[in-house]
């Protein structure tokens, strides 16, 4: 899974997706797993949790990249999910063996985790994200690193449904930067 990243797809997004966004994300992850892609995400609340859970539900392989040590999984409620990932043959990985020394270092680790999601994937899909300063998502870091690493970048976006929704503001801005729009239908044809 890590030696050859061709079949790895990172799925990133907000911590607080709506039920409609979750349903759309589930369909995308289902299509990816059916095409034998390994799903990479960050084990955070929201879109990351949905990506890992849907992958496991579809009997696929998933990799969770942590911004914490293995014995200090964040959020704590996802420790059970991390165990399920390992039991299913997936991976839970981290580059940290000690706790952060301060709040700044803790925050920095989340951004560093985002670079690993992009590094270990051949493609990255942004489910939904606000622009910087508008909401809860650090997905922009993963998308920026994917661009730097020359990875294929995709966004989930429906022009009619998502145009005025601020939770898709980063998605909209990335479309003008050459990022492709992805839907379950397009994935089936991919």
N, C-alpha and C positions, 0 to 999 in steps of 0.2 A: 504494500500500500504506500509506503513512503519511498521505497527504492525507485519506483517508476510512477511518476505523478500523472501520467497521461489519463488515467481513469479516475483521478481525484477531482471533485468539484467542491469548492467552498461555497457555502450558503450562509449569508450574513443578513442582518436586519435589525430592526428596532426591538426594544425590550417590551414594548406595549402594543403589539399588533391587534387590530380589530378582529372579530370573528370572521369577517369576510376575507381579510388578508390571510389569516391562518388557513382558511379553506383553499385559497388560491395557492399558497405555499405548499400545502400538503399534496396537491395535484402535481406541482412541479417536481417535488422530491420523489413522488411515486413514479413519475416518468423517468427520472434519472436512475433510480434503483432498477427499474425494469430494463434499462439499457446497461446495467452492470457498472454504473459509476459508484465510487465510494464517496460518501458525503463527509465533508470536513466542516466543522463549525466550532464555536467557542464555549459551549455548555452554559451560556448565559440564559437568563430568562427570555421569554418571548420567542423571536424567530429562531434562535439557536436551538432552544429546547424543542420546538416544533420540528426542525430539520432532523435532529437526532432521533426523536420519538417516531416520526413517520418512517424514517429509514429502517429502524428496528422493526416496526410493524410490518414493513414490506420484506423483512428477512434480508436486508442489505447490510453492508459493512459501513461503519462510520468511525471517524476519528474526532475526538474532542481534544482541543488544545486549550490548556488551562493558563490563566494568568496568576495562578497560585501554586503552592506545593501540592503534592498528591494527597497529603493528609489534612489539607485545609481547603477543600473544594468550595468554590463560591459560584452561585449561591448554595448554601448548605442543603437546601431541598433537592438539589440536583446530584447529590452524592449517590442516591439510589439509582438515578439514571446513569451515572458514570459506571456503577457496578454492572448494570444491565449491558452497557456497551462492551465492557471487558468480557462478560460471560458469553456474549454473542460472537466473540472473535474480533471485535473492534479494538481500537486503541484509545487510551486516555494518556496524553503526554503533557509534559511541562518542562521548562528549562530551569525551573527554580527548585532549590533544595532547602532554602531558608526563607523565613518570613521577611517581608519588607521592613526596613528600618523606620519608615515614616509614611505619612499620607501621600506625599509626592511620589515616592517610589512605588507605592501601591497602585496609584493611578497610571504611572508610566508602564507598569507591567501589562495593563489592559491594552495599551497601544502597541506594545511589543508583541503581545499575543496576536493582534490583528495582522502583523507582518508575517507571522508564521502561517496563518491561514492562507494567505496569498502565496507564500513560498512553496507550500506543500501541495498546491493545486495546479492543475493545468488551466482551469476555468474558475471564474467566480461569478456568483449570481447575487445581486442585491435585491432582497425582497421588498423592503421599504425603508426609507430613512429620511429624517428631517435634514435640513441644512444645518451647518454648524451654528450653535447658539439658539436653535429653535426647539430642540427636543433632546431625547435621551440616547441617541445612537452614536456609537463610535465607528460605525461601519465605513464611514468615509476614509478612515485610516487603512482599512483592508483594501478598499477600492483603489486608493492612491498607490499603495504598495503593488497591487496587481498591475497597475499601469506601468510602474517603474520596472517591474520584473517581466514585462511584455507578455502577460497572461491574457487570455481571452476574457473580456468583461461583458456581463449581461445585466440587465435590470428587468424586474417584473414591472410592467406598466401597461395600462389601458388608457389611451388618450381620452376617451369619452368619460370613463368612470373616475379617473385619477387626477384629471387636470387641475382642479381647484383644491385638492386635498394636500395640506402641508406635510403630511406623513410621507408623501412621494416627492418632496421638493428636491432631494438629492438625486433621485432617480431621473427626474426631468432634466436637471442640469447635466447629468452624465450623458444623456442621449445626444446632446449637442457636442460632446467630446468624443464621439465615435463609438460609444458603448451601444451594444445591440439590445433590442427589446426581445424578451423571451416569454412565451406562453406555453402551457401544456401542449397545445396543438402543434406549435413549431417544434417542440422537443420530440414529439412523436415522429415528425418528419426528418429530424436531425440525423 
